[in-house]
Amino acid sequence: MRPYVFLAIGVIWLIGAIFFVYNASFGITWIGKHDPALARRLIVVALYVLFLGWIVPTLFGAWLLWKK
């Protein structure tokens, strides 16, 4: 059951990330008009969070399924 939990976490995180990026795109655009460096840092941090929250659990769950 553990591999499926990791796969589910990855899917839930991806859905949440899609909604976050969709809703936050205006905010990042607005921040970018005032401070482009801050907007760039926010985008880089968001990419790291997406990687660690979505790709890593999904790959780990797939690896656990393959290991069985």
SULVENPE-V387812 format. One record per residue. RES is the residue in one small letter. PHI is phi in whole degrees, 0 to 359 (NA if undefined). Layout:
res:RES phi:PHI
res:RES phi:PHI
This chain:
res:m phi:NA
res:r phi:300
res:p phi:300
res:y phi:291
res:v phi:295
res:f phi:295
res:l phi:296
res:a phi:294
res:i phi:299
res:g phi:299
res:v phi:292
res:i phi:297
res:w phi:296
res:l phi:296
res:i phi:297
res:g phi:297
res:a phi:293
res:i phi:297
res:f phi:295
res:f phi:297
res:v phi:295
res:y phi:297
res:n phi:280
res:a phi:270
res:s phi:299
res:f phi:294
res:g phi:296
res:i phi:293
res:t phi:296
res:w phi:293
res:i phi:295
res:g phi:298
res:k phi:289
res:h phi:266
res:d phi:213
res:p phi:299
res:a phi:294
res:l phi:295
res:a phi:297
res:r phi:296
res:r phi:296
res:l phi:297
res:i phi:294
res:v phi:296
res:v phi:296
res:a phi:298
res:l phi:295
res:y phi:296
res:v phi:296
res:l phi:297
res:f phi:296
res:l phi:289
res:g phi:272
res:w phi:245
res:i phi:287
res:v phi:297
res:p phi:296
res:t phi:294
res:l phi:294
res:f phi:295
res:g phi:296
res:a phi:294
res:w phi:294
res:l phi:295
res:l phi:294
res:w phi:293
res:k phi:295
res:k phi:295
